[in-house]
Amino acid sequence: MNTLLSIGHGYSAQALARRLLPLGWHIIGTTRSAEGAAQLRATGVEALVWPGADLSPALARATHLLTSVAPAEGDPVLQALGPQITAARPAWVGYLSTTAVYGHHNGDWVDETTPLAPTTARGAARVQAEADWAALGLPLHIFRLAGIYGPGRGPFEKVRDGSARRIHKAGQVFSRIHVDDIANVLLAALLRPHPGIYNVCDDDPASPEDILGLAAEMLGLPPPPIVPYEQAEMTPMARSFYAENKRVRNDRIKSVLGVRLDYPTYREGLAAILAAGG
């Protein structure tokens, strides 16, 4: 039986599990709380609370390994389990990284061959984590995710309640990806393994202003007010996203993994969320 050990079994990994379980895969997912574990078990996942549980038996059973855990002072999964993962030698390893590893490119295009030049601590930590995972010598697939959206993570709620603001920074664009297309990419890589690095994003980098404007239009509401970037109140994390401006190419997920995106632009993605009641 194919068994996936999913460490940090969150939003993206759960979307993958919904595809794998009907195919007969067994999923072992870790979460940080007993409440989270109960929620995962209700979906058919064997849930473990980690940190806390001994993952050695799960590693021994796992044919495939996916980690969604962000680095802090180093990669916490490698710090706790690195030698055990190397000894277990899973047939497939996936690491969910971020396009923040590329840094700032003045709105120009980047691809997987672009030199890594992170401009944030978050991006630098990911660069180091990618290198540390690669050093294990396992069949590693690195997935550099753009901004994630999907059911429960769309713009509609803020537009409806009037809290949305269109932050304007001249020329600013972001790449993004619907969570279901993340699952499509991961599934393709599991079924047709090809170790390497993959940008996971849609075909249409766009400004946040455009996203919120379309969401309001779809709801039949006035567009949210525009706030200049210099005057906007944002968390340090949100402001760090605006420090980087780039367009991310996704050719490799198509040419190597054979992926066809369900939501090639945010227009299709938002329409699907709204149609599902989001």
Residue, then its C-alpha position, 0 to 999 in steps of 0.5 A: m500500500n502507498t502510504l504518505l506521511s504528511i508532516g504539518h498536514g495543513y490546508s494544501a496537504q489536506a487538499l492532496a489527501r482528498r485526492l489520494l484517499p479515493l485512490g487507496w492511499h493511506i495518509i498519516g498526517t501530523t498536527r499540533s493539537a488533539e483537536g486538530a487530530a480529531q478533525l483529521r481522523a474525521t476525514g479518513v487520515e491517521a492523525l498524530v500530534w507532533p511535536g509530541a508523538d514518536l514518528s519512528p513507526a510512521l516513518a518506517r511505514a511511509t513509502h512517501l513523505l511530504t513536509s509542509v512545516a516552515p523553518a524557524e531557526g532551521d528546519p524543525v523536521l530535519q532537526a528532529l528527524g533528519p537521521q531517521i528520514t535518511a535511514a527510512r529512505p522513502a521512495w518520494v520526498g516532497y518539500l513545500s517551499t515558497t517563491a520568496v526564495y527568488g527575492h525582488h525582481n522589479g516585476d520581471w519574470v523568474d523561473e526555476t533557474t533564476p539565482l536565489a536572492p531572498t530579500t526577507a528573513r522568511g525567504a532566506a530561511r527557505v533557501q537554507a531549508e531547501a539546501d538542507w533537504a537536498a543534502l539528504g540525497l533522497p528523491l526530493h521534489i521541491f515545490r515553490l508555492a506562490g500565494i495560496y487561495g481557495p475555499g475559506r481563503g478567498p477575498f469575498e468575506k472581507v469585501r462583504d463585511g467592508s474591511a477590504r482595502r485595495i492597497h496601491k503600490a505602482g507596478q506591484v504584482f503577485s503570483r498566486i495558486h488555487v489550493d486545488d491546483i497545488a493538489n493537482v501538482l502534488l498528485a502528478a508528482l506522486l504518480r509520475p515522480h521526477p525529482g527536481i524544483y517546481n514553481v507552483c503558480d497560475d498563469d496570470p500574475a496580478s495586483p491585489e487591487d485587481i483581485l479585490g476589484l473583481a471580487a466586489e464586482m462578482l458580489g455586485l458591491p462597490p469596489p473597496p477603497i484604494v489606500p496608498y501603500e505608504q499609508a496602509e496599515m499592515t502586519p510585518m508579514a503582509r508588508s514583507f510580501y510587498a517588498e518583493n515584486k516578480r512574475v513567476r513562470n510555471d512551465r515545468i509543472k506543465s512540461v515535466l509533470g503534465v499538469r493542466l491547471d483547473y484555475p489558470t487565472y484568479r478569475e476562474g478560481l474566484a468564480a469557483i469559490l463563489a459558486a461553492g458558496g465561498 
